[in-house]
Amino acid sequence: MNIIIYSLIAGVAGMGLGSFITTIIGNRSDKMTSIFLAFSGGVMISLGFMELIPEAIEKSNVGIMLIGLFAGAALVYVLHEIVDKVTHANKSKSHDSHKHTHSHSHESHEPHDEFGELASSVRAADGNSRMLRSGLIMLFAIGLHNIPEGLALGAAGIINPQLGLALAVAIGLHNIPAGMAITTPLLIGGLSKYKAIGITLLAGSTTVLGTVAGVLVGGISDVAVAISFAVAAGALLYVVISETLPQAISMGKSNVAAIFTFIGIAVGVLSIQLLG
């Protein structure tokens, strides 16, 4: 039961906090988001290499661990490919719509002022619509992304509650900027604060689904636990390497991201030593 509570804290509370921060401060600060991403990335690196991978080897062998590790990375890669295809399809539709509107504006005579204002309003509404669609796509992407994180939490928590708690904290921190990333375009797209927060919480709830799957798999056998740990490690590390750290560096535009990544690693190591 505790691991489900941890999952709710990591997924729903983490995403909800990020969403709430965005509704309070408006547009998210790139520097603050960079710090959150770098710190949480560092924590997850330490948990992956110091806990998940060693546990997988201990309960099976290096070969099974490596298979699970690459399977976890492949799982996230496939999810990203699906999201990218959906994103590109929507971008193409938006681009075609914009070209169609633009060509009609050239064909018509020069509008009076009131028609010019109407055209500006239409363009603004179309921009809001694109931002709303962008937020919903982000919701889909992060919702899928949270499932393997939940798997890691469930598989770890059923064997070692302290490790489950440490993972929940790391995932919760990681989900704060994710909540910001979903809520910002939804607000710009015209949704109310309450609707934007509610929709963002839905993305966090998928963590619980992954956690339940991790608990079920983790209770089968030592090999199943080892595979779960290895898959979770591969998924988490792939996300950190391909998304979290590059985005943190890009948004930070300084050495701040590197500094907070090392701070995150140090905190992760200390938490493993204190809670282990």
Backbone hydrogen bonds in HBPLUS format (Angstrom, degrees):
<---DONOR---> <-ACCEPTOR-->    atom                        ^
c    i                          cat <-CA-CA->   ^        H-A-AA   ^      H-
h    n   atom  resd res      DA  || num        DHA   H-A  angle D-A-AA Bond
n    s   type  num  typ     dist DA aas  dist angle  dist       angle   num
A0004-ILE N   A0001-MET O   3.15 MM   3  5.36 128.8  2.43 100.5 113.3     1
A0005-ILE N   A0001-MET O   3.20 MM   4  6.60 153.9  2.27 147.7 154.9     2
A0006-TYR N   A0002-ASN O   2.82 MM   4  6.18 156.2  1.87 152.0 159.3     3
A0007-SER N   A0003-ILE O   2.93 MM   4  6.09 149.2  2.02 136.5 144.9     4
A0008-LEU N   A0004-ILE O   2.92 MM   4  6.25 152.6  2.00 146.9 153.8     5
A0009-ILE N   A0005-ILE O   2.96 MM   4  6.25 156.1  2.01 150.0 156.6     6
A0010-ALA N   A0006-TYR O   2.82 MM   4  6.09 162.9  1.85 152.4 157.2     7
A0011-GLY N   A0007-SER O   2.81 MM   4  5.90 171.2  1.82 154.0 156.9     8
A0012-VAL N   A0008-LEU O   2.90 MM   4  5.19 118.3  2.29 123.0 139.0     9
A0013-ALA N   A0008-LEU O   3.01 MM   5  6.45 161.0  2.04 153.6 159.4    10
A0014-GLY N   A0009-ILE O   3.08 MM   5  6.39 130.7  2.34 145.8 158.9    11
A0015-MET N   A0011-GLY O   3.09 MM   4  6.02 165.4  2.11 142.1 146.8    12
A0016-GLY N   A0012-VAL O   2.78 MM   4  5.75 154.1  1.85 143.6 152.5    13
A0017-LEU N   A0013-ALA O   2.82 MM   4  5.92 152.4  1.90 145.5 151.9    14
A0018-GLY N   A0014-GLY O   3.17 MM   4  6.43 161.5  2.20 147.1 151.5    15
A0019-SER N   A0015-MET O   2.93 MM   4  6.18 156.5  1.98 149.3 156.2    16
A0020-PHE N   A0016-GLY O   2.82 MM   4  6.00 158.8  1.86 148.3 154.4    17
A0021-ILE N   A0017-LEU O   2.89 MM   4  6.09 161.2  1.92 151.4 156.2    18
A0022-THR N   A0018-GLY O   3.12 MM   4  6.32 156.1  2.18 142.6 148.6    19
A0023-THR N   A0019-SER O   3.05 MM   4  6.40 155.7  2.11 150.1 156.1    20
A0024-ILE N   A0020-PHE O   3.09 MM   4  6.31 138.1  2.27 143.8 155.1    21
A0024-ILE N   A0021-ILE O   3.17 MM   3  5.17 129.5  2.44  94.3 107.8    22
A0025-ILE N   A0021-ILE O   2.89 MM   4  6.09 171.8  1.89 161.8 163.1    23
A0026-GLY N   A0022-THR O   2.80 MM   4  5.21 128.3  2.07 140.0 148.1    24
A0033-THR N   A0029-SER O   2.95 MM   4  6.13 164.5  1.97 154.0 158.7    25
A0034-SER N   A0030-ASP O   2.89 MM   4  6.02 152.6  1.97 143.8 151.6    26
A0035-ILE N   A0031-LYS O   3.04 MM   4  6.33 150.0  2.14 144.8 152.2    27
A0036-PHE N   A0032-MET O   3.04 MM   4  6.37 163.9  2.07 153.8 157.0    28
A0037-LEU N   A0033-THR O   2.93 MM   4  6.12 167.3  1.95 153.8 157.4    29
A0038-ALA N   A0034-SER O   2.91 MM   4  6.01 167.1  1.93 149.0 153.0    30
A0039-PHE N   A0035-ILE O   2.92 MM   4  5.98 168.2  1.94 152.3 156.1    31
A0040-SER N   A0036-PHE O   2.98 MM   4  6.05 171.3  1.99 151.9 154.8    32
A0041-GLY N   A0037-LEU O   2.87 MM   4  5.91 151.6  1.95 144.5 153.4    33
A0042-GLY N   A0038-ALA O   2.95 MM   4  6.16 154.8  2.01 147.6 153.6    34
A0043-VAL N   A0039-PHE O   3.03 MM   4  6.36 156.8  2.08 151.2 157.3    35
A0044-MET N   A0040-SER O   2.99 MM   4  6.21 160.7  2.03 148.0 152.9    36
A0045-ILE N   A0041-GLY O   2.98 MM   4  6.19 147.6  2.08 145.4 154.3    37
A0046-SER N   A0042-GLY O   3.17 MM   4  6.44 163.5  2.20 149.2 152.3    38
A0047-LEU N   A0043-VAL O   3.01 MM   4  6.30 158.3  2.06 149.5 155.9    39
A0048-GLY N   A0044-MET O   2.86 MM   4  5.92 155.3  1.93 144.2 151.0    40
A0049-PHE N   A0045-ILE O   3.03 MM   4  6.22 171.6  2.04 156.8 157.8    41
A0050-MET N   A0046-SER O   2.86 MM   4  5.63 149.3  1.95 143.1 151.9    42
A0051-GLU N   A0047-LEU O   3.01 MM   4  5.22 141.8  2.16 127.8 134.4    43
A0052-LEU N   A0047-LEU O   3.06 MM   5  6.46 160.4  2.10 157.5 162.8    44
A0053-ILE N   A0048-GLY O   3.01 MM   5  6.04 165.9  2.03 162.5 165.2    45
A0055-GLU N   A0051-GLU O   2.91 MM   4  5.90 157.4  1.96 150.7 157.8    46
A0056-ALA N   A0052-LEU O   2.99 MM   4  6.17 153.5  2.06 145.7 153.0    47
A0057-ILE N   A0053-ILE O   3.05 MM   4  6.33 156.8  2.10 154.2 160.1    48
A0058-GLU N   A0054-PRO O   2.92 MM   4  6.10 158.3  1.97 148.1 154.4    49
A0059-LYS N   A0055-GLU O   3.06 MM   4  6.24 151.9  2.14 148.2 154.1    50
A0060-SER N   A0057-ILE O   3.26 MM   3  5.21 149.6  2.36  97.6 106.4    51
A0065-MET N   A0061-ASN O   3.06 MM   4  6.28 159.6  2.11 151.0 157.5    52
A0066-LEU N   A0062-VAL O   2.89 MM   4  6.12 159.5  1.93 153.7 158.1    53
A0067-ILE N   A0063-GLY O   3.05 MM   4  6.32 159.0  2.09 148.8 154.5    54
A0068-GLY N   A0064-ILE O   2.94 MM   4  6.16 168.1  1.96 153.0 156.1    55
A0069-LEU N   A0065-MET O   2.78 MM   4  5.95 152.6  1.85 147.9 156.8    56
A0070-PHE N   A0066-LEU O   3.01 MM   4  6.20 168.8  2.02 153.4 154.2    57
A0071-ALA N   A0067-ILE O   2.92 MM   4  6.06 147.3  2.02 143.3 153.7    58
A0072-GLY N   A0068-GLY O   2.90 MM   4  6.08 152.1  1.97 147.7 153.8    59
A0073-ALA N   A0069-LEU O   3.15 MM   4  6.48 158.1  2.20 145.4 151.0    60
A0074-ALA N   A0070-PHE O   2.86 MM   4  6.00 156.1  1.92 144.1 151.2    61
A0075-LEU N   A0071-ALA O   2.90 MM   4  6.09 149.2  2.00 143.4 151.5    62
A0076-VAL N   A0072-GLY O   3.25 MM   4  6.56 162.8  2.28 149.0 151.4    63
A0077-TYR N   A0073-ALA O   2.97 MM   4  6.19 156.0  2.03 146.3 153.9    64
A0078-VAL N   A0074-ALA O   2.91 MM   4  6.15 160.1  1.95 152.9 156.6    65
A0079-LEU N   A0075-LEU O   3.07 MM   4  6.35 161.0  2.11 148.2 153.5    66
A0080-HIS N   A0076-VAL O   2.89 MM   4  6.14 155.1  1.95 150.3 157.1    67
A0081-GLU N   A0077-TYR O   2.95 MM   4  6.25 151.4  2.04 147.0 155.0    68
A0082-ILE N   A0078-VAL O   3.02 MM   4  6.33 155.6  2.08 151.7 157.6    69
A0083-VAL N   A0079-LEU O   3.04 MM   4  6.33 163.2  2.07 149.0 153.3    70
A0084-ASP N   A0080-HIS O   2.80 MM   4  6.01 158.8  1.85 151.6 157.8    71
A0085-LYS N   A0081-GLU O   3.03 MM   4  6.24 155.8  2.09 146.6 151.9    72
A0086-VAL N   A0082-ILE O   3.15 MM   4  6.45 159.2  2.19 149.0 154.3    73
A0087-THR N   A0083-VAL O   2.84 MM   4  6.07 160.2  1.88 152.5 158.7    74
A0088-HIS N   A0084-ASP O   2.85 MM   4  6.04 167.1  1.87 154.0 156.5    75
A0089-ALA N   A0085-LYS O   3.01 MM   4  6.09 154.6  2.07 142.9 150.1    76
A0090-ASN N   A0086-VAL O   3.10 MM   4  6.33 156.9  2.15 147.8 153.1    77
A0091-LYS N   A0087-THR O   2.93 MM   4  6.18 152.1  2.01 148.2 156.9    78
A0092-SER N   A0088-HIS O   2.93 MM   4  6.09 156.1  1.99 148.1 153.6    79
A0093-LYS N   A0089-ALA O   3.17 MM   4  6.43 154.8  2.24 142.3 148.5    80
A0094-SER N   A0090-ASN O   3.00 MM   4  6.23 159.2  2.05 146.2 151.8    81
A0095-HIS N   A0091-LYS O   2.87 MM   4  6.07 155.4  1.93 148.6 155.6    82
A0096-ASP N   A0092-SER O   2.92 MM   4  6.10 162.3  1.95 150.8 155.0    83
A0097-SER N   A0093-LYS O   2.96 MM   4  6.11 157.0  2.01 146.5 153.1    84
A0098-HIS N   A0094-SER O   2.95 MM   4  6.15 151.7  2.03 143.1 150.8    85
A0099-LYS N   A0095-HIS O   2.96 MM   4  6.23 157.3  2.01 149.6 155.4    86
A0100-HIS N   A0096-ASP O   2.97 MM   4  6.16 156.3  2.03 147.2 153.4    87
A0101-THR N   A0097-SER O   3.03 MM   4  6.25 160.8  2.06 147.6 152.3    88
A0102-HIS N   A0098-HIS O   2.89 MM   4  6.03 157.2  1.94 147.4 154.4    89
A0103-SER N   A0099-LYS O   2.93 MM   4  6.09 155.5  1.99 148.2 153.7    90
A0104-HIS N   A0100-HIS O   3.24 MM   4  6.44 155.3  2.30 144.8 150.6    91
A0105-SER N   A0101-THR O   3.12 MM   4  6.37 146.2  2.24 143.1 152.3    92
A0106-HIS N   A0102-HIS O   3.27 MM   4  6.60 139.2  2.45 140.9 150.5    93
A0107-GLU N   A0103-SER O   3.17 MM   4  6.43 145.2  2.30 141.6 150.9    94
A0108-SER N   A0104-HIS O   3.20 MM   4  6.38 147.1  2.32 147.7 153.9    95
A0115-PHE N   A0112-HIS O   3.08 MM   3  5.28 120.9  2.44 101.5 116.1    96
A0116-GLY N   A0112-HIS O   2.87 MM   4  6.16 148.6  1.97 151.6 162.0    97
A0116-GLY N   A0113-ASP O   3.07 MM   3  4.90 115.6  2.50  90.3 106.6    98
A0117-GLU N   A0113-ASP O   2.92 MM   4  6.24 151.1  2.01 152.0 159.1    99
A0118-LEU N   A0114-GLU O   3.05 MM   4  6.27 151.1  2.13 136.1 144.2   100
A0119-ALA N   A0115-PHE O   2.84 MM   4  6.10 158.2  1.89 147.8 153.4   101
A0120-SER N   A0116-GLY O   3.01 MM   4  6.24 153.0  2.09 142.7 149.9   102
A0121-SER N   A0117-GLU O   2.97 MM   4  6.24 150.9  2.06 144.9 152.8   103
A0122-VAL N   A0118-LEU O   2.95 MM   4  6.28 154.3  2.02 150.2 157.1   104
A0123-ARG N   A0119-ALA O   2.97 MM   4  6.24 159.8  2.01 150.0 155.1   105
A0124-ALA N   A0120-SER O   2.94 MM   4  6.15 153.8  2.01 145.1 152.4   106
A0125-ALA N   A0121-SER O   2.91 MM   4  6.16 156.7  1.96 147.4 153.8   107
A0126-ASP N   A0122-VAL O   2.90 MM   4  6.16 152.5  1.98 147.1 154.9   108
A0127-GLY N   A0123-ARG O   2.93 MM   4  6.18 149.8  2.03 143.5 151.7   109
A0128-ASN N   A0124-ALA O   2.92 MM   4  6.24 153.0  1.99 147.7 155.0   110
A0129-SER N   A0125-ALA O   2.91 MM   4  6.17 151.1  2.00 144.1 152.3   111
A0130-ARG N   A0126-ASP O   3.03 MM   4  6.33 152.0  2.11 144.6 151.2   112
A0131-MET N   A0127-GLY O   3.04 MM   4  6.33 154.8  2.11 146.0 152.7   113
A0132-LEU N   A0128-ASN O   2.89 MM   4  6.15 154.5  1.95 149.1 156.3   114
A0133-ARG N   A0129-SER O   2.98 MM   4  6.22 158.6  2.03 147.3 152.8   115
A0134-SER N   A0130-ARG O   2.85 MM   4  6.07 150.6  1.94 143.5 152.4   116
A0135-GLY N   A0131-MET O   2.93 MM   4  6.21 151.0  2.01 146.0 153.0   117
A0136-LEU N   A0132-LEU O   3.06 MM   4  6.38 152.2  2.14 146.7 153.9   118
A0137-ILE N   A0133-ARG O   2.94 MM   4  6.20 153.1  2.02 149.2 156.5   119
A0138-MET N   A0134-SER O   2.95 MM   4  6.17 155.3  2.01 144.4 151.5   120
A0139-LEU N   A0135-GLY O   2.89 MM   4  6.14 144.7  2.01 138.8 149.1   121
A0140-PHE N   A0136-LEU O   3.02 MM   4  6.33 154.4  2.08 144.5 149.8   122
A0141-ALA N   A0137-ILE O   2.91 MM   4  6.21 161.0  1.94 151.6 156.9   123
A0142-ILE N   A0138-MET O   2.90 MM   4  6.06 175.8  1.91 156.7 157.5   124
A0143-GLY N   A0139-LEU O   2.90 MM   4  5.86 150.6  1.99 142.5 151.7   125
A0144-LEU N   A0140-PHE O   3.11 MM   4  6.30 159.5  2.15 147.2 150.9   126
A0145-HIS N   A0141-ALA O   2.95 MM   4  6.12 156.4  2.01 143.9 151.6   127
A0146-ASN N   A0142-ILE O   2.89 MM   4  6.03 136.6  2.08 144.5 153.4   128
A0147-ILE N   A0144-LEU O   3.15 MM   3  5.59 150.6  2.24 109.5 117.6   129
A0150-GLY N   A0146-ASN O   2.92 MM   4  6.18 152.0  2.00 148.0 155.4   130
A0151-LEU N   A0147-ILE O   2.93 MM   4  6.27 147.9  2.04 147.4 157.3   131
A0152-ALA N   A0148-PRO O   3.03 MM   4  6.31 154.2  2.10 144.3 149.2   132
A0153-LEU N   A0149-GLU O   3.05 MM   4  6.36 156.8  2.10 145.4 151.9   133
A0154-GLY N   A0150-GLY O   2.83 MM   4  6.08 161.8  1.86 155.9 159.9   134
A0155-ALA N   A0151-LEU O   2.97 MM   4  6.05 172.8  1.97 154.2 156.5   135
A0156-ALA N   A0152-ALA O   2.98 MM   4  5.95 157.8  2.03 144.9 151.5   136
A0157-GLY N   A0153-LEU O   2.86 MM   4  5.76 159.4  1.90 142.9 149.8   137
A0158-ILE N   A0154-GLY O   3.21 MM   4  6.21 154.1  2.28 146.4 150.3   138
A0159-ILE N   A0156-ALA O   3.22 MM   3  5.58 138.3  2.40 105.3 116.0   139
A0160-ASN N   A0156-ALA O   2.78 MM   4  5.83 170.2  1.79 164.4 167.6   140
A0163-LEU N   A0160-ASN O   3.05 MM   3  5.38 119.6  2.43 106.9 121.0   141
A0164-GLY N   A0160-ASN O   3.00 MM   4  6.34 155.4  2.07 151.8 159.7   142
A0165-LEU N   A0161-PRO O   2.90 MM   4  6.20 150.3  1.98 146.6 153.6   143
A0166-ALA N   A0162-GLN O   3.00 MM   4  6.30 158.8  2.04 146.4 152.1   144
A0167-LEU N   A0163-LEU O   2.88 MM   4  6.11 160.6  1.92 153.2 158.2   145
A0168-ALA N   A0164-GLY O   2.92 MM   4  6.08 151.7  2.00 143.0 151.3   146
A0169-VAL N   A0165-LEU O   3.01 MM   4  6.31 155.7  2.08 150.4 155.6   147
A0170-ALA N   A0166-ALA O   3.08 MM   4  6.36 162.4  2.11 146.9 151.6   148
A0171-ILE N   A0167-LEU O   2.81 MM   4  6.01 168.5  1.83 157.8 160.7   149
A0172-GLY N   A0168-ALA O   2.83 MM   4  5.87 154.1  1.89 142.5 150.7   150
A0173-LEU N   A0169-VAL O   2.98 MM   4  6.22 158.1  2.03 149.7 154.4   151
A0174-HIS N   A0170-ALA O   2.99 MM   4  6.23 156.6  2.05 145.2 152.2   152
A0175-ASN N   A0171-ILE O   2.89 MM   4  6.10 138.6  2.06 144.2 155.3   153
A0176-ILE N   A0173-LEU O   3.24 MM   3  5.44 152.1  2.32 102.6 110.5   154
A0179-GLY N   A0175-ASN O   2.83 MM   4  5.97 152.1  1.91 145.6 151.2   155
A0180-MET N   A0176-ILE O   3.14 MM   4  6.49 149.8  2.23 143.7 152.3   156
A0181-ALA N   A0177-PRO O   2.85 MM   4  6.09 150.4  1.94 144.4 152.4   157
A0182-ILE N   A0178-ALA O   3.13 MM   4  6.45 143.5  2.27 145.7 153.9   158
A0183-THR N   A0179-GLY O   3.05 MM   4  6.16 170.6  2.06 150.9 153.8   159
A0184-THR N   A0180-MET O   3.06 MM   4  5.98 168.8  2.07 153.0 155.2   160
A0187-LEU N   A0183-THR O   2.92 MM   4  6.13 156.6  1.98 161.5 166.8   161
A0188-ILE N   A0184-THR O   3.07 MM   4  6.33 165.1  2.09 153.8 158.1   162
A0189-GLY N   A0185-PRO O   2.77 MM   4  5.81 141.1  1.92 137.3 148.6   163
A0191-LEU N   A0186-LEU O   3.12 MM   5  5.78 157.9  2.17 162.5 155.6   164
A0190-GLY N   A0187-LEU O   3.08 MM   3  5.35 160.8  2.12 105.9 111.8   165
A0196-ALA N   A0192-SER O   2.95 MM   4  6.14 164.0  1.98 155.9 160.7   166
A0197-ILE N   A0193-LYS O   2.95 MM   4  6.14 160.1  1.99 149.7 154.6   167
A0198-GLY N   A0194-TYR O   2.94 MM   4  6.09 161.4  1.98 144.8 150.6   168
A0199-ILE N   A0195-LYS O   2.92 MM   4  6.10 162.8  1.95 153.3 156.9   169
A0200-THR N   A0196-ALA O   3.06 MM   4  6.17 155.5  2.12 142.2 149.3   170
A0201-LEU N   A0197-ILE O   2.97 MM   4  6.23 150.0  2.06 149.6 157.4   171
A0202-LEU N   A0199-ILE O   3.11 MM   3  5.25 130.9  2.36  97.2 110.0   172
A0203-ALA N   A0200-THR O   3.12 MM   3  5.45 126.4  2.43 103.6 115.6   173
A0205-SER N   A0201-LEU O   3.06 MM   4  6.34 135.5  2.26 142.9 155.1   174
A0205-SER N   A0202-LEU O   3.14 MM   3  5.11 129.4  2.40  93.4 106.8   175
A0207-THR N   A0204-GLY O   3.16 MM   3  5.82 158.1  2.21 114.9 121.0   176
A0208-VAL N   A0205-SER O   3.08 MM   3  5.61 139.1  2.26 110.3 119.2   177
A0210-GLY N   A0206-THR O   3.23 MM   4  6.63 160.0  2.27 151.8 155.4   178
A0211-THR N   A0207-THR O   2.94 MM   4  6.20 149.7  2.03 145.1 154.4   179
A0212-VAL N   A0208-VAL O   2.94 MM   4  6.22 159.5  1.98 154.6 158.2   180
A0213-ALA N   A0209-LEU O   3.14 MM   4  6.42 160.7  2.17 148.2 153.2   181
A0214-GLY N   A0210-GLY O   2.89 MM   4  6.13 153.2  1.96 145.8 153.7   182
A0215-VAL N   A0211-THR O   2.89 MM   4  6.17 153.2  1.96 151.8 158.6   183
A0216-LEU N   A0212-VAL O   3.02 MM   4  6.27 160.8  2.06 150.2 154.8   184
A0217-VAL N   A0213-ALA O   2.96 MM   4  6.15 166.6  1.98 153.0 156.6   185
A0218-GLY N   A0214-GLY O   2.84 MM   4  5.78 154.1  1.90 140.8 149.3   186
A0220-ILE N   A0217-VAL O   3.21 MM   3  5.67 169.6  2.22 118.8 120.3   187
A0225-VAL N   A0221-SER O   2.97 MM   4  6.26 154.5  2.03 147.7 154.9   188
A0226-ALA N   A0222-ASP O   2.83 MM   4  6.09 157.9  1.88 147.9 154.2   189
A0227-ILE N   A0223-VAL O   2.88 MM   4  6.14 162.4  1.91 152.8 156.8   190
A0228-SER N   A0224-ALA O   2.92 MM   4  6.10 157.4  1.98 144.5 151.3   191
A0229-PHE N   A0225-VAL O   2.84 MM   4  6.12 161.8  1.87 154.7 159.2   192
A0230-ALA N   A0226-ALA O   2.89 MM   4  6.12 164.1  1.92 151.9 156.4   193
A0231-VAL N   A0227-ILE O   2.80 MM   4  5.94 166.6  1.82 155.1 158.8   194
A0232-ALA N   A0228-SER O   2.91 MM   4  5.98 160.8  1.94 146.9 152.9   195
A0233-ALA N   A0229-PHE O   2.84 MM   4  6.06 155.3  1.90 146.9 154.3   196
A0234-GLY N   A0230-ALA O   2.88 MM   4  6.13 162.3  1.91 151.2 155.7   197
A0235-ALA N   A0231-VAL O   2.91 MM   4  6.12 158.8  1.96 149.7 155.6   198
A0236-LEU N   A0232-ALA O   2.89 MM   4  6.05 170.2  1.90 154.5 157.1   199
A0237-LEU N   A0233-ALA O   2.89 MM   4  5.93 169.9  1.90 153.4 156.8   200
A0238-TYR N   A0234-GLY O   2.97 MM   4  5.91 152.8  2.04 139.3 147.2   201
A0239-VAL N   A0235-ALA O   3.09 MM   4  6.26 158.8  2.13 145.9 151.3   202
A0240-VAL N   A0236-LEU O   2.98 MM   4  6.26 159.9  2.02 150.2 155.9   203
A0241-ILE N   A0237-LEU O   2.88 MM   4  6.03 166.9  1.89 151.6 154.9   204
A0242-SER N   A0238-TYR O   2.84 MM   4  5.79 164.6  1.86 150.8 155.7   205
A0243-GLU N   A0239-VAL O   2.87 MM   4  5.36 147.6  1.97 137.1 145.1   206
A0244-THR N   A0239-VAL O   2.99 MM   5  6.28 158.0  2.04 144.9 150.9   207
A0245-LEU N   A0240-VAL O   3.01 MM   5  5.82 176.6  2.01 153.8 154.8   208
A0247-GLN N   A0243-GLU O   2.93 MM   4  5.87 160.9  1.97 155.3 161.2   209
A0248-ALA N   A0244-THR O   2.93 MM   4  6.08 153.1  2.01 145.0 153.5   210
A0249-ILE N   A0245-LEU O   2.91 MM   4  6.11 163.3  1.94 158.0 161.1   211
A0250-SER N   A0246-PRO O   2.95 MM   4  6.08 160.2  1.99 145.1 151.1   212
A0251-MET N   A0247-GLN O   2.89 MM   4  6.00 161.8  1.93 151.7 155.9   213
A0252-GLY N   A0248-ALA O   2.88 MM   4  5.84 148.1  1.98 142.2 151.4   214
A0253-LYS N   A0249-ILE O   3.06 MM   4  6.00 158.2  2.11 146.0 150.2   215
A0259-ILE N   A0255-ASN O   3.04 MM   4  6.31 162.5  2.07 155.9 160.9   216
A0260-PHE N   A0256-VAL O   2.96 MM   4  6.21 166.8  1.98 157.6 160.3   217
A0261-THR N   A0257-ALA O   2.90 MM   4  6.04 135.8  2.09 142.4 154.8   218
A0262-PHE N   A0258-ALA O   3.17 MM   4  6.45 158.6  2.21 148.6 152.3   219
A0263-ILE N   A0259-ILE O   2.99 MM   4  6.32 149.8  2.09 142.3 151.8   220
A0264-GLY N   A0260-PHE O   2.88 MM   4  5.94 152.3  1.95 134.4 141.7   221
A0265-ILE N   A0261-THR O   2.93 MM   4  6.26 153.4  2.00 146.1 153.4   222
A0266-ALA N   A0262-PHE O   2.92 MM   4  6.15 161.0  1.96 147.4 152.3   223
A0267-VAL N   A0263-ILE O   2.88 MM   4  6.14 160.6  1.92 151.5 156.8   224
A0268-GLY N   A0264-GLY O   2.87 MM   4  6.04 155.6  1.93 146.6 153.7   225
A0269-VAL N   A0265-ILE O   2.91 MM   4  6.18 159.5  1.95 152.3 157.2   226
A0270-LEU N   A0266-ALA O   2.94 MM   4  6.15 165.5  1.97 151.7 155.8   227
A0271-SER N   A0267-VAL O   2.86 MM   4  6.00 156.8  1.91 147.7 154.4   228
A0272-ILE N   A0268-GLY O   3.01 MM   4  6.21 151.8  2.10 145.5 152.7   229
A0273-GLN N   A0269-VAL O   3.03 MM   4  6.30 154.9  2.10 147.8 154.6   230
A0274-LEU N   A0270-LEU O   2.86 MM   4  6.04 154.6  1.92 150.1 157.6   231
A0275-LEU N   A0271-SER O   2.80 MM   4  5.70 159.0  1.84 144.4 150.6   232
A0276-GLY N   A0272-ILE O   2.77 MM   4  5.15 134.6  1.98 128.4 139.2   233
